[in-house]
Amino acid sequence: MGRWSAQPMGDYISGPNHTLPTGGMARVRGGLSVNDFVKLITVQQYSSQGLRTLGLRAVLLPKPKDSPPTPNPFAHAYIGGGLVTEAATNVIPVPRARVQAMKEYHPPLGCRDTLRLDFNENTVACSPKVREVLGRISAGSLTRYPEREPVEAIVAAYLGLASTQVALTNGVDEAIHVLFEAFLEDGDELLLPVPTYTMYEIYASATDARVVSVLAGDDLKFPFERLLAAVTPRTKIIAIANPNSPSGSAATRAQLLEIAARAPQAVLLVDEAYFHFHGETVIDLIGTVPNLIVARTFSKAYGLAGLRLGLLAGPAELMRWVKRVLSPYSVNSLALACCRPRSKMPHISIGTSPKF
Ligand SMILES: Cc1ncc(COP(=O)(O)O)c(C=O)c1O
């Protein structure tokens, strides 16, 4: 009864309804009698201080004497919310409710001896120059933390952008994760044309934002008109894989510009993971369109999915927030070593075909 009277406090601590009442309740309740065959229910109320003092016992009490320390999830559910403040080594911390509700994603990693066409992995190989560079990595260089910024400057210059407009990431997956962490909060909406790349929804489900899906028609074409109609003042990110995975359909440049203009309060993420197979890009509009962010990856055309290297390019005003959330060391030194211009190092470069 009341805010501080969690059910396990009655069941495990004072135990007034037990055959042998606990917690001194026998004084008021008595032992086994004929009354026990009549259901007698007591109502009790704990103070906040009382729950603080006794609540931890309710969490730990049901543990059998010699069993490993397993907290009682039932008690947990009622005594959560930070009321039990004592450090207890055998209480398992509970993650955020959002995380508990997240869909699990298990990449289908079986059968690695066959080509994984559903992953769109490169079926040939990376440039032999990459292997050359990797072969020359010294043990000494591995002792140092990787420095992302000098390589970011190189990539930015190659793309005709400022380094404040580019962030290298641990694959586009990290880019999506970090972008969503930076921009999505309670009440926001992530707008997605579906079917599309699974990880948008997975990462969004760890935030408090709502996913709004716009289903493509039977022809699987980009649902431009319906996507525009689904824009609301709460739309905070619109994620468009262009061309799309798994359908291969694409939005035109004019459509993307229209979407960006109609949702100025939202980040328009154009994920160009498959740009090299499509040839059309909007990366040249970075800085001109204030809410446009473009993602690129080295995983597909470059055949470097195992190195985990991707990037986000966008206006400096947006990228500063992305960079605030991004780990300074999430792009490892092997990946960075492979990402040098041809003029500076004789190996895979952002200048070799396919053009990044
Ligand atoms: C549309 C799209 N974006 C991003 C990715 C992931 O790219 P990365 O390997 O850089 O994390 C994929 C991979 O399948 C994809 O299909």
The ligand as an SDF file (V2000), in Angstrom:
LIG
                    3D

 16 16  0  0  0  0  0  0  0  0999 V2000
   23.1450    0.8260  -46.0890 C   0  0  0  0  0  0  0  0  0  0  0  0
   24.2590    0.3520  -45.2260 C   0  0  0  0  0  0  0  0  0  0  0  0
   24.8550    1.2210  -44.4090 N   0  0  0  0  0  0  0  0  0  0  0  0
   25.8610    0.8380  -43.6130 C   0  0  0  0  0  0  0  0  0  0  0  0
   26.3160   -0.4610  -43.6050 C   0  0  0  0  0  0  0  0  0  0  0  0
   27.4100   -0.8420  -42.6500 C   0  0  0  0  0  0  0  0  0  0  0  0
   28.6200   -0.3200  -43.0730 O   0  0  0  0  0  0  0  0  0  0  0  0
   29.9320   -0.5300  -42.1970 P   0  0  0  0  0  0  0  0  0  0  0  0
   30.5150   -1.8550  -42.5510 O   0  0  0  0  0  0  0  0  0  0  0  0
   30.8080    0.6260  -42.6100 O   0  0  0  0  0  0  0  0  0  0  0  0
   29.5400   -0.4400  -40.7620 O   0  0  0  0  0  0  0  0  0  0  0  0
   25.7390   -1.4110  -44.4300 C   0  0  0  0  0  0  0  0  0  0  0  0
   26.2360   -2.8010  -44.4010 C   0  0  0  0  0  0  0  0  0  0  0  0
   25.6520   -3.7290  -44.8440 O   0  0  0  0  0  0  0  0  0  0  0  0
   24.6780   -0.9990  -45.2590 C   0  0  0  0  0  0  0  0  0  0  0  0
   24.0590   -1.8830  -46.0460 O   0  0  0  0  0  0  0  0  0  0  0  0
  1  2  1  0
  2  3  1  0
  2 15  2  0
  3  4  2  0
  4  5  1  0
  5  6  1  0
  5 12  2  0
  6  7  1  0
  7  8  1  0
  8  9  2  0
  8 10  1  0
  8 11  1  0
 12 13  1  0
 12 15  1  0
 13 14  2  0
 15 16  1  0
M  END
$$$$
